[in-house]
Amino acid sequence: MTMGARIQTILKERGVKQVDFAKTLGISANYVNLIANDKKKSISDTLAKLIEETYGYSARWVLEGTGEKLVSDGLTASKARILKKIQKMSDSEIRATLAFVETLESINQQFPKE
């Protein structure tokens, strides 16, 4: 599997458009397009690590196509989608979301699952 095919896999599995993928990683959409279409055959270790941290795909797999595809830190597709949505929120929306999450934590502490 080529680098482009691996990037296309990430985009498809995470339901992310090239432009959003680029914005999230702080790179240009044109650069993502070049990679995804195999016009650019490699990326930096730093970018691969950023993809790992942001989308949960092993930097080694992204760079080489070897090893486990997903890291085992628990970043599921759902968590990645939530993070993507949070990145697009305004400060007031983030404060409201944080208040909601903190309320859930409080409830879970008061009524632990058995």
TORDRENKE-63857 format. One line per 5 residues: their letters; for each residue x, z, y of N, C-alpha, C, O, CB. Coordinates in Angstrom, 3 decimals, padded with zeros to 6 digits, m for minus. Last residue first. Glycine has a CB too. Layout:
REM TORDRENKE-63857
A = X:Z:Y:X:Z:Y:X:Z:Y:X:Z:Y:X:Z:Y ~ ...
REM end
This chain:
REM TORDRENKE-63857
EKPFQ = m021.837:038.424:m000.170:m021.528:039.216:m001.367:m021.026:038.347:m002.479:m020.717:038.846:m003.561:m022.743:039.987:m001.834 ~ m020.846:038.169:003.188:m021.382:037.513:001.980:m020.946:038.321:000.774:m019.828:038.833:000.715:m020.892:036.021:001.859 ~ m021.555:040.705:005.622:m020.637:039.911:004.802:m021.325:039.315:003.590:m022.265:039.890:003.041:m019.467:040.760:004.355 ~ m022.809:041.252:008.343:m023.508:040.964:007.099:m022.613:040.110:006.193:m022.878:038.922:006.011:m024.855:040.243:007.381 ~ m020.950:041.647:010.336:m022.008:042.621:010.164:m022.696:042.492:008.813:m023.113:043.483:008.214:m023.016:042.480:011.267
QNISE = m019.376:039.371:010.106:m018.744:040.678:009.953:m019.794:041.761:009.685:m019.556:042.682:008.903:m017.926:041.026:011.210 ~ m021.230:037.375:010.624:m020.577:037.405:009.311:m019.885:038.738:009.060:m019.814:039.189:007.917:m019.566:036.267:009.196 ~ m021.802:037.969:013.290:m022.858:038.085:012.278:m022.241:038.188:010.892:m022.678:038.998:010.074:m023.825:036.878:012.347 ~ m019.315:037.353:014.418:m019.870:038.699:014.538:m020.944:038.938:013.479:m020.978:039.996:012.850:m020.452:038.916:015.943 ~ m019.125:034.623:013.874:m018.134:035.546:013.321:m018.661:036.975:013.321:m018.481:037.716:012.354:m016.827:035.468:014.116
LTEVF = m021.287:033.693:015.416:m021.297:033.528:013.962:m020.318:034.491:013.301:m020.641:035.106:012.285:m020.952:032.081:013.583 ~ m020.271:034.316:017.951:m021.504:034.952:017.485:m021.609:034.848:015.966:m021.982:035.817:015.304:m022.739:034.305:018.155 ~ m018.105:032.570:018.035:m017.858:034.005:018.060:m019.085:034.793:017.612:m018.950:035.830:016.961:m017.441:034.440:019.456 ~ m019.499:030.152:018.082:m018.623:030.463:016.950:m018.348:031.963:016.885:m018.358:032.555:015.806:m017.295:029.680:017.057 ~ m020.800:030.393:020.601:m021.574:030.223:019.367:m020.742:030.624:018.151:m021.224:031.353:017.284:m022.054:028.764:019.226
ALTAR = m018.599:030.495:022.316:m019.535:031.625:022.269:m020.365:031.575:020.990:m020.604:032.608:020.365:m020.462:031.618:023.508 ~ m017.552:027.945:021.836:m016.772:029.131:021.487:m017.673:030.359:021.390:m017.521:031.171:020.477:m015.660:029.369:022.521 ~ m019.606:026.411:022.946:m019.297:026.288:021.520:m018.519:027.509:021.040:m018.794:028.043:019.966:m018.492:024.999:021.245 ~ m019.385:027.171:025.625:m020.635:027.412:024.899:m020.403:027.358:023.387:m020.946:028.174:022.642:m021.707:026.377:025.312 ~ m016.784:026.245:026.176:m017.100:027.671:026.320:m018.376:028.016:025.541:m018.430:029.047:024.872:m017.265:028.044:027.819
IESDS = m017.198:023.501:025.768:m016.263:024.223:024.903:m016.537:025.728:024.984:m016.523:026.411:023.960:m014.790:023.915:025.304 ~ m018.927:022.923:027.865:m019.385:022.733:026.484:m018.484:023.487:025.507:m018.967:024.048:024.524:m019.418:021.232:026.127 ~ m017.208:023.432:030.009:m018.413:024.259:029.840:m018.984:024.118:028.421:m019.469:025.094:027.848:m019.488:023.866:030.886 ~ m015.259:021.444:029.656:m014.893:022.863:029.569:m016.123:023.749:029.347:m016.069:024.709:028.578:m014.158:023.299:030.845 ~ m016.583:018.820:027.539:m016.213:019.380:028.839:m015.862:020.853:028.642:m016.135:021.432:027.591:m017.374:019.210:029.887
MKQIK = m015.314:017.244:024.552:m016.216:018.126:025.286:m015.662:018.519:026.646:m014.451:018.547:026.869:m016.498:019.366:024.477 ~ m013.598:015.849:022.982:m014.345:015.068:023.960:m015.231:015.937:024.855:m015.833:015.437:025.806:m015.193:014.040:023.251 ~ m012.606:017.661:021.193:m011.668:017.049:022.128:m012.378:016.271:023.235:m011.812:016.062:024.308:m010.722:016.130:021.382 ~ m014.843:018.154:019.626:m014.393:019.175:020.562:m013.471:018.578:021.615:m013.541:018.942:022.788:m013.684:020.303:019.818 ~ m014.874:015.860:018.017:m015.953:016.080:018.979:m015.545:017.109:020.034:m015.869:016.948:021.211:m017.227:016.542:018.256
KLIRA = m012.569:016.291:016.509:m012.684:015.083:017.322:m013.751:015.264:018.401:m013.556:014.872:019.552:m013.018:013.867:016.439 ~ m013.264:018.621:015.170:m012.144:018.641:016.116:m012.209:017.438:017.053:m011.936:017.557:018.248:m010.798:018.656:015.362 ~ m015.315:017.597:013.554:m015.611:018.622:014.553:m014.512:018.661:015.607:m014.798:018.726:016.803:m015.767:020.005:013.887 ~ m013.881:015.834:011.941:m014.933:015.320:012.817:m015.270:016.317:013.919:m015.485:015.937:015.070:m016.187:014.992:012.006 ~ m012.238:017.656:010.589:m011.617:016.639:011.447:m012.642:016.057:012.420:m012.324:015.813:013.584:m010.995:015.511:010.591
KSATL = m014.154:019.031:009.145:m013.370:019.735:010.152:m012.715:018.752:011.108:m012.651:019.002:012.312:m012.309:020.614:009.491 ~ m015.040:016.943:007.461:m015.970:017.598:008.385:m015.224:018.322:009.494:m015.614:018.240:010.659:m016.869:018.581:007.633 ~ m012.757:016.379:005.981:m013.314:015.341:006.851:m014.266:015.955:007.881:m014.293:015.532:009.036:m014.050:014.271:006.014 ~ m010.683:019.336:006.171:m011.590:018.414:005.509:m012.071:017.363:006.499:m011.817:017.456:007.700:m012.783:019.168:004.896 ~ m007.984:020.972:006.026:m008.583:020.092:007.022:m009.405:019.036:006.295:m008.896:017.999:005.869:m007.494:019.433:007.928
GDSVL = m006.634:022.634:004.219:m008.064:022.808:004.387:m008.702:021.939:005.458:m009.872:022.147:005.780:m008.338:024.207:004.692 ~ m004.036:022.097:003.701:m004.302:023.164:004.669:m005.790:023.334:004.965:m006.164:024.093:005.860:m003.561:022.884:005.957 ~ m002.859:020.224:002.017:m003.748:021.229:001.439:m004.034:022.372:002.396:m004.252:023.502:001.959:m003.154:021.774:000.167 ~ m003.019:016.828:003.006:m002.355:018.122:002.992:m003.356:019.165:002.529:m004.567:018.979:002.650:m001.777:018.479:004.392 ~ m003.529:013.890:001.054:m004.042:014.900:001.973:m003.221:016.175:001.873:m002.780:016.557:000.789:m005.519:015.194:001.685
KEGTG = m001.880:012.472:m000.760:m002.418:011.824:000.439:m002.836:012.865:001.482:m002.521:012.722:002.663:m003.620:010.928:000.073 ~ 001.178:013.438:m002.220:m000.241:013.695:m002.017:m000.715:013.061:m000.708:m000.027:013.115:000.311:m000.521:015.211:m002.014 ~ 003.550:010.713:m002.674:003.110:012.106:m002.640:001.606:012.209:m002.456:000.872:011.222:m002.524:003.820:012.858:m001.525 ~ 003.877:007.801:m000.550:004.161:008.580:m001.749:003.672:010.011:m001.574:003.414:010.458:m000.456:005.666:008.561:m002.065 ~ 003.878:006.305:001.714:002.871:005.980:000.708:003.080:006.734:m000.594:002.527:006.357:m001.627:002.874:004.502:000.439
ELVWR = 005.547:006.881:003.835:006.110:006.228:002.649:005.082:005.759:001.629:005.379:004.918:000.780:007.049:007.155:001.983 ~ 004.041:007.907:006.049:005.311:007.188:006.236:005.702:006.324:005.047:006.133:005.183:005.212:006.413:008.168:006.510 ~ 001.768:009.088:004.862:001.610:008.145:005.970:002.867:007.283:006.099:002.770:006.065:006.241:001.327:008.898:007.300 ~ 002.978:010.804:003.018:002.123:009.712:002.540:001.961:008.658:003.630:002.013:007.461:003.347:000.737:010.249:002.101 ~ 004.328:012.496:004.802:005.088:011.732:003.792:004.265:010.548:003.287:004.776:009.438:003.144:005.492:012.646:002.602
ASYGY = 002.230:013.638:006.176:003.172:012.790:006.911:003.974:011.927:005.937:004.260:010.764:006.221:004.126:013.652:007.779 ~ m001.000:013.707:004.761:000.404:014.077:004.637:001.303:013.096:005.386:001.159:011.881:005.253:000.806:014.138:003.165 ~ m003.739:014.079:006.859:m003.056:013.196:005.911:m001.565:013.518:005.926:m000.949:013.590:006.990:m003.305:011.691:006.259 ~ m005.113:015.480:008.826:m004.990:016.068:007.499:m004.338:015.196:006.448:m004.374:015.528:005.263:m006.306:016.446:007.028 ~ m005.357:014.786:011.499:m006.318:014.202:010.562:m006.180:014.699:009.127:m007.024:014.387:008.287:m006.179:012.723:010.574
TEEIL = m003.447:016.343:012.925:m004.736:015.992:013.524:m005.778:015.576:012.492:m006.942:015.962:012.590:m004.549:014.879:014.523 ~ m001.206:016.700:011.318:m001.811:017.860:011.977:m003.214:017.573:012.501:m004.069:018.459:012.517:m000.933:018.319:013.117 ~ m000.705:014.014:010.549:m000.929:015.067:009.558:m001.678:016.244:010.179:m002.666:016.723:009.623:000.410:015.543:008.965 ~ m000.247:012.836:013.006:m001.380:012.363:012.193:m001.725:013.425:011.150:m002.899:013.700:010.901:m001.046:010.995:011.499 ~ 002.091:014.230:013.632:000.911:014.392:014.480:m000.352:013.938:013.749:m001.401:014.574:013.857:001.080:013.601:015.787
KALTD = 003.770:013.200:011.691:003.464:014.638:011.669:002.225:014.925:012.524:001.406:015.773:012.168:004.680:015.468:012.181 ~ 003.893:010.545:012.560:003.359:010.841:011.226:002.960:012.312:011.131:001.923:012.634:010.552:004.399:010.495:010.131 ~ 005.155:010.914:015.030:003.789:010.401:014.994:003.147:010.697:013.641:001.973:011.063:013.585:003.771:008.886:015.276 ~ 007.653:011.858:014.089:006.835:012.667:014.995:005.382:012.215:014.973:004.475:013.044:014.903:007.385:012.594:016.423 ~ 008.684:009.728:012.685:008.361:010.952:011.958:007.429:011.826:012.793:006.520:012.459:012.257:009.647:011.726:011.594
SISKK = 007.248:006.612:013.851:008.191:007.722:013.923:007.728:008.896:013.057:006.545:009.033:012.743:008.367:008.174:015.377 ~ 006.470:003.834:011.677:006.183:004.706:012.814:007.192:005.854:012.787:007.906:006.034:011.801:004.700:005.244:012.770 ~ 006.636:000.357:010.683:006.962:001.776:010.556:006.562:002.519:011.826:006.349:001.928:012.885:008.469:001.968:010.269 ~ 005.811:m002.261:011.136:005.965:m001.812:009.747:006.266:m000.336:009.592:006.166:000.193:008.485:007.045:m002.585:009.095 ~ 003.538:m004.001:012.911:004.539:m002.949:013.081:004.633:m002.255:011.732:003.641:m001.717:011.238:004.161:m001.931:014.254
KDNAI = 001.738:m005.574:011.804:002.666:m006.241:012.717:003.787:m005.285:013.104:004.848:m005.705:013.566:001.928:m006.751:013.979 ~ m000.325:m004.557:010.225:001.003:m004.783:009.632:001.938:m005.611:010.507:002.836:m006.279:009.994:000.850:m005.463:008.305 ~ m002.564:m003.748:011.507:m002.518:m005.146:011.075:m001.144:m005.565:010.558:m000.834:m006.752:010.462:m002.918:m006.045:012.217 ~ m002.018:m001.141:012.209:m003.110:m001.386:011.265:m003.101:m002.814:010.727:m003.576:m003.065:009.620:m004.444:m001.100:011.929 ~ 000.019:m001.556:014.159:000.295:m000.864:012.894:m000.744:m001.245:011.844:m000.396:m001.625:010.726:000.310:000.669:013.100
LNVYN = m001.393:m002.904:016.175:m000.193:m003.506:015.578:000.126:m002.873:014.230:000.463:m003.571:013.273:001.009:m003.358:016.521 ~ m003.370:m000.990:016.741:m003.751:m002.306:016.236:m002.564:m002.989:015.556:m002.713:m003.583:014.488:m004.287:m003.183:017.380 ~ m001.795:001.042:017.812:m002.537:001.288:016.570:m002.926:m000.034:015.931:m002.825:m000.188:014.714:m003.796:002.148:016.837 ~ m000.958:m000.330:020.129:000.037:000.129:019.150:m000.636:000.387:017.795:m000.108:m000.003:016.753:000.751:001.421:019.658 ~ m003.391:m000.656:021.444:m002.646:m001.837:021.021:m001.616:m001.470:019.947:m001.426:m002.207:018.980:m001.950:m002.493:022.230
ASIGL = m004.001:001.927:022.125:m004.842:001.273:021.127:m004.150:000.019:020.595:m004.306:m000.326:019.424:m006.218:000.915:021.726 ~ m001.123:004.078:022.495:m002.013:003.005:022.942:m002.823:002.423:021.786:m002.390:002.427:020.634:m001.207:001.899:023.616 ~ m001.320:007.670:021.973:m000.638:006.374:021.892:m001.624:005.290:022.325:m002.813:005.555:022.499:m000.097:006.099:020.436 ~ m002.423:010.167:021.500:m001.656:009.938:022.716:m000.812:008.671:022.681:000.263:008.605:023.277:m000.775:011.106:022.973 ~ m004.133:010.680:019.467:m002.702:010.833:019.184:m001.826:010.606:020.408:m000.617:010.830:020.356:m002.291:009.878:018.096
TKAFD = m006.608:010.162:020.613:m006.362:011.473:020.029:m004.870:011.732:019.833:m004.398:012.856:020.008:m007.090:011.599:018.700 ~ m006.279:007.445:021.234:m006.463:008.429:022.300:m006.139:009.836:021.796:m005.468:010.606:022.483:m007.906:008.375:022.841 ~ m006.128:006.289:018.656:m005.015:006.176:019.605:m005.100:007.263:020.671:m004.106:007.923:020.972:m005.008:004.786:020.267 ~ m008.657:006.901:017.689:m007.468:007.348:016.958:m006.269:007.362:017.905:m005.501:008.323:017.944:m007.189:006.428:015.728 ~ m010.177:005.448:019.493:m010.288:006.908:019.469:m009.096:007.544:018.753:m008.595:008.591:019.164:m011.597:007.331:018.787
VQKVG = m009.400:002.839:018.836:m009.216:003.317:020.208:m009.281:004.842:020.268:m008.522:005.464:021.011:m010.279:002.706:021.137 ~ m010.159:002.608:016.128:m008.755:002.518:016.519:m008.515:003.107:017.900:m007.523:003.805:018.109:m008.294:001.074:016.488 ~ m012.602:005.063:015.175:m012.244:003.745:015.695:m010.783:003.769:016.137:m010.243:004.822:016.476:m013.178:003.335:016.879 ~ m013.194:006.899:012.216:m012.618:006.866:013.560:m012.307:005.419:013.944:m011.806:004.647:013.126:m011.333:007.744:013.635 ~ m013.836:007.967:009.706:m014.865:007.375:010.551:m014.446:007.282:012.007:m015.234:007.550:012.914:m016.131:008.169:010.444
REKLI = m012.049:008.820:007.887:m012.399:009.781:008.938:m013.463:009.232:009.885:m013.939:009.946:010.767:m011.155:010.165:009.730 ~ m011.797:006.566:006.280:m012.212:007.831:005.681:m012.634:008.868:006.718:m013.493:009.706:006.442:m011.092:008.387:004.840 ~ m010.966:004.600:008.186:m012.206:004.450:007.428:m012.699:005.795:006.901:m013.873:006.132:007.052:m012.004:003.473:006.267 ~ m008.532:005.637:009.133:m009.610:005.285:010.056:m010.954:005.232:009.337:m011.953:005.758:009.827:m009.320:003.940:010.728 ~ m007.102:005.855:006.711:m007.385:007.040:007.522:m008.565:006.770:008.451:m009.486:007.580:008.544:m006.138:007.454:008.339
TQIRA = m006.971:003.142:005.983:m007.618:004.119:005.102:m008.014:005.358:005.884:m009.130:005.858:005.740:m006.691:004.502:003.937 ~ m005.433:002.106:008.057:m006.823:001.660:007.926:m007.616:002.612:007.024:m008.795:002.861:007.271:m006.876:000.221:007.362 ~ m003.030:003.364:007.395:m003.687:003.694:008.664:m005.157:003.276:008.609:m006.029:004.015:009.066:m002.967:003.000:009.858 ~ m002.545:002.067:004.945:m002.698:003.524:004.989:m003.399:003.955:006.278:m004.271:004.824:006.247:m001.323:004.215:004.874 ~ m002.300:m000.572:005.783:m003.387:m000.214:004.866:m003.613:001.293:004.852:m004.753:001.747:004.758:m003.079:m000.714:003.446
GMTM = 000.034:m000.361:007.340:m001.236:m000.775:007.941:m002.421:m000.385:007.081:m003.437:000.083:007.594:m001.247:m002.273:008.172 ~ 001.905:000.272:005.367:001.637:001.230:006.443:000.284:000.909:007.082:m000.515:001.811:007.335:002.775:001.200:007.514 ~ 000.606:m000.866:002.159:001.410:m000.986:003.375:001.069:000.125:004.369:000.067:000.824:004.218:001.195:m002.361:004.026 ~ 000.853:000.000:m001.170:000.000:000.000:000.000:000.905:000.000:001.241:001.849:000.784:001.335:m000.974:001.234:m000.006
REM end
